Amino acid sequence: MSDVEKGTVQATTPSQAFGRGPLGKVGIANPGPLGLFSFASTTLILSLYNVNARNITTPNVVVGMALFCGGLAQFLAGMWEFPKGNTFGATAFTSYGAFWLSYATILIPGSGIGAAYGTETEELDNAIGIYLMTWMTVTFLLFIVSLRKSASFIGLFGFLTLTFMCLGAGEFTGNANLGKAGGALGIITALIAYYIGLSEMLAAERAAVVQLPLFAFKHD
């Protein structure tokens, strides 16, 4: 057994620090890529539906993704961020995991949420508009925190804030163009999330083929 495994010396290499620590215990992996890829994939699919890609107007195929990928997987990523001491990541992933679970529930006919409004489509639209604007508020608060992190996170939460704003305004006004604008902004948001997730995954590799910068800000 090596000195590192015995716990008699501190880790001196990345493989020791992020691989096996004292007593051969496996270190905590970075759950960030899982959360980001889950968020990005679900957001991309719904956003493509919102811009009517391939003439799709019914978004219900996203329900499965919202439940198990954007919802469950991202929620678990948030839980795994807590023991790492990452308050920002834990809050963001858990919140958006809960968002996707709740959004999927709205779209499931058996939930009875949509049926409760009967033929009052305007009331349902306004209710969904309030729902989306509330998430715009949550996202804007995360955007404020991201201002001291990196340009990548500023872009992610900035575009996501605009996405929720356009989608919410589209529900309030019935303006289809606002919904499509929200879809276009959502696509950009998803691509940024993919970039950040890939960057973090490559950073965790011992021999990454390339490194992608997050343009993080230096703090004194």
Secondary structure, 3 states (H helix, E strand, C coil): CCHHHHCCCCCCCHHHHHCECHHHCECCCCCHHHHHHHHHHHHHHHHHHHCCHHHCCCCCCHHHHHHHHHHHHHHHHHHHHCCCCCHHHHHHHHHHHHHHHHHHHHHCHHHCCCHHHCCCHHHHHHHHHHHHHHHHHHHHHHHHHHCCCEHHHHHHHHHHHHHHHHHHHHHHHCCHHHHHHHHHHHHHHHHHHHHHHHHHHHHCCCCCCCCCCCCECCCC
